[in-house]
Amino acid sequence: MNINGIRTKFAMAAMLACLGQAAMAMDVNGVKLDDAVKVANQDLKLNGAGIRTKAIFKVYVAGLYLPEKKKTPADILAAQGARRMRLVMLREVNSEEFGQAFMDGLNANSDKGEKAKFVNQTVKMGEIFAAIPSLKQGDTVTSDWIPGTGMQILVNDKKVGDVMPDPAFYNAFLRIWLGDKPADADLKNKLLGG
């Protein structure tokens, strides 16, 4: 093979390596999260991802997607456009445990007035949890904020329950992980890109 042939092969290999890197997903505890997704025809980037642990148990991997990277909870909650929180289960959790963790996180990070405003949407979330007997290892729970529509929950990429239209409720939902009393402080740091 002549020198031009070697250069061509080297250039092709370098180009393929660059393309491969651009398409790579982030690996968290063996769970691959896409670097970018599309929600409501808007491109979102993975802001951060980490593992939710409870005591010594790894419960799920969480990934937060935003139109552009943000480093503070205030900036994330003020972000315009679509947003996504994706959970990938690392162990089986029954609907009662999952629902209770949701309520605990919501109560810890919302004041009394907010909780009163969110009663109807909290009930809808409870109905979603009740409809799913359990989440098994590998199952996914995705919450998409779709501007002009609301929050849609997907379990294993299938829509479940009614859309919840209040952006303040979606922000209260995100504060479960990003609030002053997050479900897991290390996970909060990771979701913020730390």
SULQUI-V530584 format. One record per run of one state. SS is the DSSP state (A for helix, B for strand, O for the rest). FROM is the first residue (numbers start at 1). TO is the last residue. If there is no record, write none. Layout:
# SULQUI-V530584
ss-><SS SS>
from-><FROM FROM>
to-><TO TO>
This chain:
# SULQUI-V530584
ss-><O A O B O B O B O B O B O A O B O B A O A O A O B O B O B O B O A O A O>
from-><1 3 24 26 29 31 34 36 40 42 55 57 67 73 79 83 90 93 95 109 112 118 119 132 134 136 140 147 150 156 158 165 167 179 185 192>
to-><2 23 25 28 30 33 35 39 41 54 56 66 72 78 82 89 92 94 108 111 117 118 131 133 135 139 146 149 155 157 164 166 178 184 191 194>
